[in-house]
Amino acid sequence: MTAVHEHPVAITTGTLSLEGILGLPAGSRGVVVFAHGSGSGRFSPRNNFVARHLQQNGLATLLLDLLTPEEADDRGKVFDINLLADRLLLAKAWLETEPGMNNLKICYFGASTGAGAALQAAAREPSHVKAVVSRGGRPDLAEPYLNQVTSPTLLIVGSYDLPVIEINQAAYELLTCEKKLIIVPGATHLFEEPGTLEQVAEQAGRWFLHYLKGNGKPDGR
């Protein structure tokens, strides 16, 4: 197994401090910043599972609380996609200046509402952002920005998550970048069914690595 150095980080600006966990395998090919869904954070078991898979494929990961503990209790802020995108861009700026990280290309992995924040952030500041993956995401929350996204975008939805499938199909039509929509058989919104989260991790890793290498469209596997 690939050796991974994991340690806590704090991204600060003014009085704001965001807590995160940075996982850094030797010879990292890029760094994936996670945008969690509502009510979730850097300790999300599902996103940590995906992060471990990505690390074993040579990708650094940043699991970050986009809200402070006080803000997380405010439901208005939990669904404030503009604020969440601002926080992702703060993380991006930190990575671009942090010694040892500033040479790595950036990818976003967004879950649920975090997918909307990831897509908005990718549209607003596309430099160095090589790819985006959405898991059970709400890309509709970034609808005004979807046609401005230039980073290749993969949308992953469970086959039993019917309302979210429709949302993602509509968002897919609005995206003008390289894109793909994958529906995982037998999965509900949280991908709790056996083997389904593994499929998410595998598809995400394949997507990120492909575009970090600067290739064209991946195959249809």
C-alpha positions in Angstrom: 0.0 0.0 0.0 1.1 3.6 -0.7 2.4 5.4 2.4 0.3 8.4 3.2 1.2 11.3 5.5 -2.0 12.6 7.1 -2.1 15.7 9.3 -4.5 18.4 10.4 -4.4 21.8 8.8 -6.0 25.1 9.4 -6.7 27.6 6.6 -7.0 31.0 8.1 -7.8 34.5 6.9 -8.5 37.3 9.3 -10.6 35.9 12.1 -11.8 32.9 10.0 -10.1 29.5 10.5 -11.3 26.4 8.7 -10.2 23.0 10.0 -9.1 20.3 7.6 -7.2 17.0 7.1 -4.5 16.9 4.5 -3.5 13.4 3.2 -0.3 13.4 1.2 1.0 10.3 -0.5 4.5 10.3 -1.8 4.8 11.6 -5.3 1.3 13.0 -5.4 -0.1 13.6 -8.9 -2.6 16.2 -7.8 -4.8 17.2 -4.9 -8.5 16.6 -4.5 -10.4 19.1 -2.4 -13.6 17.7 -0.8 -16.8 19.8 -0.6 -19.1 18.0 1.9 -22.9 17.9 1.9 -25.1 19.7 4.4 -24.5 18.7 7.9 -21.2 17.0 7.1 -17.6 17.9 7.4 -14.0 16.6 7.4 -14.9 13.5 9.4 -17.5 12.3 6.9 -17.1 8.5 6.7 -18.2 8.4 3.1 -15.8 11.1 1.9 -13.0 9.7 4.0 -13.6 6.3 2.3 -13.3 7.9 -1.1 -10.2 9.9 0.0 -8.4 6.8 1.1 -9.0 5.2 -2.3 -7.7 8.3 -4.0 -4.6 8.4 -1.8 -3.8 4.8 -2.8 -3.9 6.0 -6.4 -1.3 8.7 -5.7 -3.7 11.7 -5.2 -3.4 14.0 -2.2 -6.7 14.9 -0.5 -7.9 17.8 1.5 -11.0 17.1 3.6 -12.1 20.5 4.8 -14.8 22.0 7.0 -16.2 24.8 4.8 -18.0 26.2 7.8 -16.9 27.0 11.3 -18.8 25.1 14.1 -20.9 28.2 14.8 -21.8 28.6 11.2 -22.7 24.9 10.8 -25.6 25.4 13.2 -27.1 28.1 10.9 -29.2 26.3 8.3 -29.0 29.4 6.1 -25.3 29.1 5.9 -25.4 25.4 5.3 -27.3 26.0 2.1 -25.5 29.3 1.1 -23.8 28.0 -2.0 -22.1 31.3 -2.7 -20.5 31.2 0.8 -19.4 27.6 0.4 -17.9 28.3 -3.0 -16.0 31.3 -1.5 -14.6 28.9 1.1 -13.5 26.4 -1.6 -11.7 29.2 -3.4 -10.0 30.1 -0.1 -8.7 26.5 0.1 -7.6 26.7 -3.5 -5.6 29.9 -2.8 -4.0 28.3 0.2 -3.0 25.2 -1.8 -1.5 27.4 -4.5 0.8 29.1 -2.1 1.5 26.4 0.5 5.1 25.0 0.2 5.0 21.4 -1.1 1.5 21.8 -2.4 1.8 24.7 -4.8 3.0 22.6 -7.7 0.0 20.3 -7.6 -3.0 20.6 -9.9 -6.4 20.8 -8.2 -9.6 18.7 -8.5 -12.9 19.1 -6.6 -15.1 16.3 -5.2 -18.5 17.6 -4.2 -21.2 15.6 -2.4 -24.8 16.6 -2.2 -25.0 20.4 -1.8 -21.2 20.5 -1.9 -21.3 19.6 -5.6 -23.1 22.9 -6.2 -20.3 24.8 -4.4 -17.6 22.8 -6.3 -19.1 23.6 -9.7 -19.5 27.3 -8.8 -15.9 27.5 -7.6 -14.6 25.7 -10.7 -16.5 28.2 -12.9 -15.4 31.3 -11.0 -11.7 30.4 -10.9 -10.9 27.7 -13.4 -7.1 28.1 -13.3 -5.3 24.9 -12.1 -8.7 23.1 -11.7 -8.3 19.9 -13.8 -11.5 18.0 -13.0 -14.7 17.9 -10.9 -16.6 14.9 -9.6 -20.1 15.1 -8.0 -21.5 12.3 -5.8 -25.3 12.4 -5.4 -24.9 16.0 -6.0 -27.1 19.1 -6.3 -25.5 20.8 -9.4 -28.7 22.7 -9.8 -27.6 24.9 -6.9 -24.9 26.2 -9.2 -27.2 26.6 -12.2 -26.2 30.1 -13.2 -22.6 29.0 -13.4 -23.0 25.6 -15.2 -22.4 26.9 -18.7 -19.2 28.6 -17.5 -17.6 25.4 -16.1 -14.6 24.4 -18.2 -13.2 21.7 -16.0 -14.2 18.1 -17.1 -17.1 17.1 -14.9 -18.3 13.7 -13.8 -21.8 13.4 -12.2 -22.4 10.2 -10.3 -25.9 9.3 -9.0 -27.5 6.2 -7.5 -30.2 4.5 -9.6 -32.7 4.6 -6.7 -32.1 8.4 -6.1 -34.8 9.3 -8.7 -35.3 13.1 -7.9 -31.5 13.6 -7.9 -31.2 11.7 -11.2 -33.6 14.2 -12.8 -31.7 17.1 -11.3 -28.4 15.8 -12.6 -29.8 15.0 -16.1 -31.0 18.6 -16.3 -27.6 20.0 -15.1 -25.8 17.7 -17.6 -27.6 19.4 -20.5 -26.5 22.8 -19.2 -22.8 21.9 -18.9 -20.7 22.7 -22.0 -17.4 21.2 -20.7 -16.3 17.6 -21.2 -18.8 15.7 -19.1 -20.2 12.3 -18.2 -23.2 11.1 -16.1 -22.9 7.7 -14.4 -25.9 6.0 -12.7 -24.7 3.4 -10.2 -27.1 0.4 -10.2 -28.8 -0.4 -6.8 -27.6 2.7 -5.0 -29.6 5.2 -3.0 -28.6 8.8 -2.2 -25.9 8.0 0.3 -24.4 5.0 -1.5 -24.8 2.8 1.6 -25.5 -0.4 -0.3 -22.6 -2.9 -0.5 -20.1 -2.1 -3.2 -21.7 1.1 -4.4 -19.4 3.6 -2.7 -16.5 1.5 -4.0 -17.8 2.2 -7.5 -18.0 5.9 -6.7 -14.4 5.9 -5.5 -13.1 3.9 -8.5 -14.9 6.1 -11.1 -13.8 9.3 -9.3 -10.2 8.2 -9.2 -10.2 7.2 -12.9 -11.7 10.6 -13.9 -9.2 12.6 -11.8 -6.1 10.7 -12.9 -7.1 10.8 -16.6 -7.4 14.6 -16.7 -4.4 15.2 -14.4 -2.4 13.4 -17.1 -3.8 15.9 -19.6 -5.6 13.3 -21.8 -8.7 13.7 -23.9 -12.0 12.1 -23.0 -11.7 8.9 -21.0 -13.2 5.7 -22.4 -16.7 4.6 -21.7 -15.9 2.0 -19.0 
